[in-house]
């Protein structure tokens, strides 16, 4: 059984702390076997560790894309996918790039694509994020119900922007094979699910305050 944090940020995100190497160390201490490094609109974090990849830990090149309709995780992409396009266009670009599109934190106010937009792409995706460590428990429960209703698999990720909270949530993969193809295959078969614990209220509160402050500083534009 593999536990992989499928939604995590490093200092290569403009609101993240810690290097990718810091994240790897923290996740290994928590007993996880891998991560999808999903920095905001960049894969530079993955490139920084690509040449010195650990043998006992899986790092999947990924990105959290800011679409016109909310955020989208692109798992296993190694090329830049432009931000600002519609969710439908972005999903197609991710698939064309050989990646797996996953909708995170579905109901988050500023960055979730919400249920209506999921309806437009649900036949193109295999899973949605059903456990986000930075979301309130009720939101995760609500999202899990949507996944079941749309007959989708699930993933989990801490959504941590600080190595100290890496691995609070993760994706459970029924395999011991540390290969990207194996993980993606299980996601596409809709056999994965998200588990974990919710991050402390103080961290979630501070993240919310920071997000709102940055939203205002950007001129009320989403990241």
Order of alpha helices (4+ residues) and beta strands (2+ residues): beta-alpha-beta-alpha-beta-beta-alpha-beta-alpha-beta-alpha-beta-beta-alpha-beta-alpha
